[in-house]
């Protein structure tokens, strides 16, 4: 397909400057979860697991989540 040809050309150009390897579909990259929806042409990146790990490391897994810790635009004196 035309998309496949464009993809191969793109990889050829990148490989001129960078060492590349095709390891298949990416699920995790640098600690970030990667989910690809090829049907809807959408890629979602998530750091949810990283946040859970940080909360666990600092023993805050039982902390109560809040959207904003105080009223927005509050001026402290």
Secondary structure, 3 states (H helix, E strand, C coil): CHHHHHHHHHHHHHHHHCCCCCCCCCCEECCEEEEEECCCCEEEEECHHHHHHHHHHCCCCCCCCCCCCCCCCCCCC
